[in-house]
């Protein structure tokens, strides 16, 4: 058994660099830590996608997002990221200012909060 498991980063696909910067820097308040490129050959070997791809790493001490910039379409699926936000009201305000509408979903007595970013990635907000 491992002593400690931890998530080192979450990788997501995004279709627009400027909108990725808005979401990860402005809305989530993360810093751009580095940018790099994955060759078409390596991308094919790892992901089965023949595409030369730019990747941006956004993060802070607690969380890192590896964002793959690609124009390929994404379909709806069950994948999502759950994020704990310190100030939900401020977060929702910034989302709305950047054309991201919160989704309030009733589940019994609870109301769940989700958002979809500019590339249709789904986030559960706690």
N, C-alpha and C positions, 0 to 999 in steps of 0.2 A: 504494500500500500504506500502511496506517495505521502510525504509529509505535508505538502501544501499544494493545492491546485489553484491556479489563478488564470484569468483571461488576460492575455497580453495585448490583444487588439481585436477589434471587430472590423471585418472587411465588408464594404458595401460598394455597389455600383452607382455611379452618378453620371448623368449625361451632359452636364454643363459645369465647367470650372467656376464661372462667376457665381452661379447659384449654389455650388458646393461651398464656396467661401462664405456666402451670406449665411447659409444654414449652420455650418460648423463653427465659424468664427463669431458671427454676429448673434445668432440665435442661441447656440450652445455655449458661446464664450470660450472656445478652445483656441489654441495657438497652432499655427502652421509649423510643424516641427521639421519636416523635410519633404522633398519631392524626389521621385526617381522614376525610371522607366523600366518596364519589363519587355524584353524583345518578343517578337512574334513567335520565335522558336520556343523560348522558355514558357510563354503563355500557353502555347499549345501543349507542351509537356505537362504543365501543372493543371490547367483548367480545361483543356480540350478546346480552346478558343484561339484560332489563329489571328491574333491581333497584337500589333505593337501598342502598348498601353501605358499611359501616364498614370502615376499613382501619387496621391497626396496623403501625408500622414498628419492628422490633426490630433491634438491631445493636451492633457495636463497630467498631473501626478496620479490621478485616479483612473483615467480612461483614455483610450486611444482608438481612433477610427482610421483605418486604411481605406482610402476612397479611390476606386478605380474609375477613371474617366473614360466612358465608352458611349457611343451613340446606339449601341444595340438595344432593342426593345426589351423590357422586362414585363412579365405577366404577373398578375396578382397571385400570391401564394400565402402560406402560413408563416413565413419568416418575418420576424420582427425583433426589435431591440427594445428592452425595457430600461428606462432611465429614471433615476430618482433626481428630481429637481428641487432645489432649496426654496425657491420663490415661484410657485406655480402661476400666481397672478401676473407677475412681471414676465414670465416665460410666455404665457398666452398672449399678452399684449404685444410682445416682440414678434411672435408668430404671426399675429393678425396684421401687424405693420408690414410684414414681408409676404403677404398673401398665402399664408398657411392657416387654414381654418381648423380649430380643434374639433374633434369628434367626441361627443359625450354619449356614452352607451350605457343604458340601464342594464344591470345584472342583479335582479332581485332588489334588495334594499340599497345596493351600492351603485355608484355611477363611475364607470371607467372612463379614462381620458386617453385618447389616441390622437396622433397626428400623422399625416403623410407629408414627407418633404417634397422638394421640387422634382425629385426623380422617382417618386412613388414608393420610396422606402417607408415602412410602417414602424412607428415608435409608440410604445405604451409608456405613459408618463405617470410616475408615482410621486 
